[in-house]
């Protein structure tokens, strides 16, 4: 009975720890000196498209900026340094500095943006060939509706964000990837390269997609 109780307590403790350290947001813009301090583990530099965990403390130095998208609630926050905050499940908790500029994103955007790190990593590692790349996949009516909504969200984001920001293209690219609309994926990559020609992540996406498209 004693061993069973200890095992149960360990399982509960592990579950609580995992819940506390769950991914809650994604960094989709970072400039200047920005670092993070996790609840457990070593601190480090904040990188673009890095996932943020519940409880992470983010420190933004003077002149720096970081923008995070929270998966729950479709909330986006832009922090300008000097400032610091702690990530929560649906929003950041301010610690010091000027309050964040907040915006609400269209429904579904954060969940699709959460896939961006995986797509970039796949491109850099070579990945596997997209299923059905030999021909365009016929979209069902439901899929067509999803794509239409995603394109409308993309236009809204593009009109509201800075002209050099590639977050709208990355979002739509992630949606298009689900339905193998690779011609339009290529257009999104071309637009990203126009906006940020020196971005190595975008170059990786371009090379990966080009190598798998059947001419």
N, C-alpha and C positions, 0 to 999 in steps of 0.2 A: 504493500500500500504506500509506504514511504517513497519507494523508487518511482512508482506510478505518479505520485504527486509532484516529485521533483521534475520528472519528464514533462508533465503537463505545464508546470510553471516555466520551464525552459522554452517549450513550444510557444506559449503565450508571449513570453518576453521577446522571442525571435520575431513573432508576428507583429508585435507592436513596433519593434525596431525597423522592420521592413516597411511598415506603413508610414513611419515617421520620415523615412529616407526615400520615399517614392518621388519619381519625377513629376514635377508640377508645372514646369515652364520650359520654354526654349529661348535661347538668346538668338535674335535675328539681326542684331546690329551691335557692333562694339568698336569704339575708337578710343585711342589714348590708353592710359594705364588703368586697367580694371582687373581686380583680382577677387577671388572667392575664398571663403573659409568654411569648409563643411563641418557638420556636427561631429563627424568622425572621419579621420583620414587627414592627408596632407593638404594644405592650401595650394592654390595655383592661379595661373592667369586665366581670365575668362576668354574663351575663343568663340568666334562666330559659329552658330548652329550647335552650340553646346547645350545639353539639357541641364536644367537646374533642379535640385532636389529640395524637398520640403525641409526648411530649417537652415539652408545655406545662407551665409552672410556674404553680400556683395559690396565691395568697397570701390568707389569710383573716384579717382584722383582728379584734381583740378584740371580742367580742359578735356576730360574724358567724358564719354557717353556710353550708355548701354541701354538696349531696348529688349524687353522680355515679353513673350506672349504666354499667358497663363492658359493651360488647357481647359480648366473648368471656368465657365463664365465668359469665355471669349474676350478676355481683357488684355489689353496691351499697355505697357508702361515704359516710358522713356525717362531715364534718370541721367541728369547732368551733374558732373562733379564740381566741387567736392561734395560727396554724399555717400551714404551707406544705407543698406536696407537688408531685411531678412525675408527670404521667400516663404510664402505661405501657400496654402492649397489653392486659393482663388485670387490672391493679391499679395503685394509686398507689404511688409510692416516697416515703416520708416524708422531709422535709427538716428540719422543726422543729415543735415543739408537740406536743400530745397526739395519740395515735394515733386513727385513725378508728374509728367504730362500723361494723362490716361485717355485711351480711346477704346471704343467697343468695336470688335471685329464682326464681320458677318458669321452667321452660324456655320459650324463645320470647318472654318479656317484653321483654328488651332490644332485640331486633330490631324488634319492633312499636313500642316507644318511640322508636326511631330515626326513625320516620316522623312523629312529632309536629311537629317544626319545619316540615316540608313541608305538613302539613295546616293548620297555623295560618297559614302564609304564603299558601296557596291561599285560605283564608277571607278574609284581609285584602285580597287583590288581586281578589276577586270570583270567580276561578277559572272552571271550566266546570261545566255541569250534570252531575250524577251520571248515569251511564248507567243506564237502567232505572228512573228515579225515578217513572215513571208507574204502576208496579206493584211489588209485593214480589217479589223474585227467589226462585225456588224453590231451596233449598239441597240439594245432593247429600248422600248419607250421609256422605262424607268431610268435607264442609264442616260438616255438623251436628256431627260429632265434634270438629272444630276449634273451633267456637263453644262447645260444651259445655265443652271444656277451658279455653278463654279465660275463660268465665264463672266457672269454679271458681278459676282463678288470680286473677281480679278479687276474688272474695270473700275469698280468703286475704290478698291485699294490703290490702284495705280493713280487715280485722280487725287487721292488724299495724301499719298506719301511723296517724299522727295523724288526728283526726276532720276536720280542715280540709284535709287533703292531697288534691289532685285527681289525683295520679299514677295511682291505680287506674282512675279514670274515663277518663283520657286513653289509657291502655293499651287498655281495652276498646273505646273509641271507634275507635281505629286498626284493631283487628281487625274490628269491625262495618263499617267503611268498605270493607274488602276485599270484603264480601259484600252490600253495599247494604242492610243491615238498618237502614234509616233511622229507623223508629219507635223502636227501642231506642237508636240514636244520639242521638235527641232526648231520651230519658230520661237518658242519660249527661250531656248538656249541661245539662239541668235540675238534675241533682245537683251538677254543678260550680258552677253559678250559686248554688245554695243554700249551698255551702261557701264560695265566694269571690265574692260578688256584685259586687265592684269590679274583678275581674280583666278587663282589656281583651282579652286573648287569648280568654278564654272568651266574652265578649260577641261577638267577631268570629265564632267558631264558631257561636254561636247564630243570629246574623243571617244568616250564609251558608246554614246548613242550612234555616232557616225560609223563606228566599226561594226555595229549590229544591224544597221538598216540595209535592207536588200535594195540594190540599185536596179 
